[in-house]
Amino acid sequence: MDAFTTGILQRIRNTESDLHRAREAGDLFSVDVEQAELDDLRRLAAEHGVFVGSGSAQAC
């Protein structure tokens, strides 16, 4: 796995975790921010051929 793939998958995992915490805390602003970040990261991964499953990030 190259550095880009490793990095993007780690960022996706971190953002998923942050999103989960924001949802648990009921912090709607943070939920919106983290969801937007996650959407951007998933789009970027897809543009570079990095598979990200519906749950956690994973390399293909």
N, CA, C and O of each residue as an XYZ file, in Angstrom:
240
protein
N       0.851     -1.165      0.000
C       0.000      0.000      0.000
C       0.904      1.237      0.000
O       1.865      1.307      0.766
N       0.592      2.205     -0.857
C       1.425      3.405     -0.935
C       1.039      4.414      0.155
O       0.047      4.238      0.863
N       1.842      5.465      0.267
C       1.648      6.460      1.321
C       0.307      7.190      1.179
O      -0.352      7.476      2.178
N      -0.093      7.488     -0.061
C      -1.373      8.172     -0.252
C      -2.525      7.316      0.268
O      -3.381      7.800      1.009
N      -2.541      6.052     -0.121
C      -3.613      5.143      0.300
C      -3.643      5.001      1.809
O      -4.705      5.084      2.428
N      -2.484      4.790      2.396
C      -2.403      4.662      3.849
C      -2.924      5.922      4.526
O      -3.705      5.850      5.475
N      -2.492      7.064      4.037
C      -2.897      8.335      4.635
C      -4.378      8.615      4.496
O      -5.019      9.028      5.462
N      -4.931      8.402      3.325
C      -6.356      8.698      3.119
C      -7.226      7.758      3.933
O      -8.244      8.175      4.486
N      -6.835      6.493      4.012
C      -7.617      5.545      4.805
C      -7.561      5.899      6.287
O      -8.561      5.763      6.992
N      -6.405      6.350      6.766
C      -6.295      6.753      8.169
C      -7.144      7.989      8.440
O      -7.820      8.070      9.466
N      -7.110      8.942      7.531
C      -7.931     10.148      7.701
C      -9.410      9.799      7.698
O     -10.181     10.382      8.460
N      -9.819      8.859      6.854
C     -11.222      8.442      6.821
C     -11.601      7.785      8.138
O     -12.654      8.088      8.699
N     -10.755      6.888      8.639
C     -11.042      6.238      9.933
C     -11.154      7.273     11.050
O     -12.063      7.199     11.877
N     -10.235      8.237     11.077
C     -10.273      9.271     12.109
C     -11.553     10.104     12.016
O     -12.181     10.414     13.029
N     -11.922     10.456     10.800
C     -13.126     11.265     10.598
C     -14.379     10.478     10.959
O     -15.311     11.034     11.539
N     -14.411      9.187     10.624
C     -15.551      8.347     11.020
C     -15.674      8.308     12.542
O     -16.779      8.367     13.081
N     -14.559      8.211     13.219
C     -14.555      8.189     14.682
C     -15.046      9.525     15.243
O     -15.857      9.554     16.169
N     -14.554     10.623     14.681
C     -14.993     11.950     15.118
C     -16.485     12.144     14.863
O     -17.187     12.733     15.685
N     -16.961     11.655     13.743
C     -18.384     11.752     13.413
C     -19.217     10.957     14.411
O     -20.259     11.425     14.870
N     -18.762      9.770     14.740
C     -19.469      8.936     15.714
C     -19.556      9.650     17.065
O     -20.617      9.669     17.688
N     -18.444     10.237     17.517
C     -18.444     10.951     18.798
C     -19.386     12.161     18.756
O     -20.103     12.428     19.720
N     -19.379     12.881     17.647
C     -20.258     14.046     17.524
C     -21.722     13.628     17.578
O     -22.542     14.302     18.201
N     -22.050     12.513     16.924
C     -23.432     12.021     16.968
C     -23.827     11.623     18.377
O     -24.923     11.942     18.836
N     -22.924     10.918     19.071
C     -23.214     10.508     20.441
C     -23.421     11.705     21.361
O     -24.245     11.656     22.274
N     -22.674     12.778     21.120
C     -22.764     13.975     21.946
C     -23.950     14.859     21.562
O     -24.285     15.801     22.280
N     -24.583     14.553     20.429
C     -25.697     15.367     19.970
C     -25.260     16.721     19.433
O     -26.055     17.661     19.397
N     -24.003     16.827     19.016
C     -23.438     18.069     18.502
C     -23.718     18.154     16.997
O     -22.928     17.685     16.178
N     -24.846     18.756     16.656
C     -25.291     18.777     15.262
C     -24.350     19.540     14.346
O     -24.168     19.154     13.191
N     -23.749     20.614     14.838
C     -22.803     21.364     14.005
C     -21.606     20.477     13.655
O     -21.212     20.387     12.492
N     -21.033     19.826     14.667
C     -19.879     18.947     14.417
C     -20.249     17.765     13.530
O     -19.438     17.322     12.717
N     -21.463     17.254     13.681
C     -21.924     16.170     12.809
C     -21.893     16.637     11.361
O     -21.407     15.920     10.487
N     -22.410     17.836     11.103
C     -22.412     18.368      9.736
C     -20.991     18.553      9.203
O     -20.705     18.211      8.055
N     -20.109     19.089     10.034
C     -18.731     19.333      9.619
C     -18.025     18.010      9.321
O     -17.387     17.868      8.278
N     -18.136     17.054     10.223
C     -17.454     15.767     10.053
C     -18.031     14.987      8.868
O     -17.291     14.322      8.143
N     -19.349     15.069      8.671
C     -19.956     14.365      7.538
C     -19.471     14.954      6.220
O     -19.197     14.218      5.272
N     -19.366     16.275      6.158
C     -18.859     16.923      4.945
C     -17.412     16.519      4.687
O     -17.032     16.252      3.547
N     -16.606     16.473      5.748
C     -15.207     16.056      5.610
C     -15.130     14.611      5.130
O     -14.331     14.286      4.251
N     -15.956     13.751      5.705
C     -15.971     12.346      5.318
C     -16.385     12.192      3.853
O     -15.781     11.413      3.115
N     -17.392     12.918      3.439
C     -17.824     12.876      2.039
C     -16.688     13.292      1.105
O     -16.460     12.655      0.077
N     -15.977     14.363      1.465
C     -14.855     14.832      0.646
C     -13.735     13.797      0.590
O     -13.178     13.542     -0.478
N     -13.406     13.204      1.730
C     -12.346     12.197      1.759
C     -12.715     10.965      0.936
O     -11.873     10.419      0.222
N     -13.964     10.530      1.033
C     -14.408      9.372      0.246
C     -14.377      9.675     -1.247
O     -14.007      8.818     -2.049
N     -14.768     10.899     -1.622
C     -14.718     11.308     -3.029
C     -13.272     11.311     -3.521
O     -12.979     10.810     -4.606
N     -12.385     11.871     -2.729
C     -10.972     11.918     -3.086
C     -10.397     10.510     -3.226
O      -9.648     10.229     -4.162
N     -10.749      9.632     -2.298
C     -10.284      8.245     -2.369
C     -10.777      7.593     -3.658
O     -10.002      6.942     -4.360
N     -12.050      7.763     -3.970
C     -12.616      7.154     -5.178
C     -11.945      7.675     -6.439
O     -11.703      6.915     -7.377
N     -11.645      8.970     -6.463
C     -10.980      9.557     -7.626
C      -9.596      8.964     -7.854
O      -9.073      8.997     -8.969
N      -9.003      8.419     -6.788
C      -7.660      7.840     -6.881
C      -7.677      6.319     -6.812
O      -6.636      5.691     -6.621
N      -8.854      5.728     -6.969
C      -8.962      4.274     -7.028
C      -8.808      3.559     -5.706
O      -8.485      2.371     -5.677
N      -9.034      4.261     -4.616
C      -8.950      3.638     -3.296
C     -10.358      3.244     -2.880
O     -11.234      4.099     -2.745
N     -10.576      1.943     -2.675
C     -11.889      1.443     -2.288
C     -12.139      1.740     -0.817
O     -11.303      1.448      0.037
N     -13.293      2.321     -0.532
C     -13.717      2.573      0.838
C     -15.096      1.946      0.963
O     -16.033      2.364      0.283
N     -15.225      0.952      1.823
C     -16.504      0.276      2.022
C     -17.510      1.183      2.684
O     -17.178      2.315      3.035
N     -18.718      0.724      2.864
C     -19.775      1.533      3.461
C     -19.543      1.785      4.940
O     -20.069      2.746      5.502
N     -18.754      0.922      5.571
C     -18.445      1.123      6.995
C     -17.098      1.767      7.131
O     -16.930      2.941      6.800
N     -16.153      1.031      7.606
C     -14.804      1.550      7.815
C     -14.020      1.591      6.513
O     -14.349      0.927      5.530
N     -12.989      2.383      6.551
C     -12.093      2.468      5.404
C     -11.256      1.206      5.302
O     -10.858      0.622      6.310
N     -10.996      0.795      4.076
C     -10.171     -0.387      3.848
C      -9.476     -0.276      2.507
O      -9.978      0.354      1.576
N      -8.330     -0.890      2.429
C      -7.585     -0.869      1.166
C      -8.062     -1.971      0.255
O      -8.532     -3.012      0.715
N      -7.943     -1.743     -1.037
C      -8.341     -2.734     -2.023
C      -7.119     -3.289     -2.708
O      -7.238     -4.147     -3.582
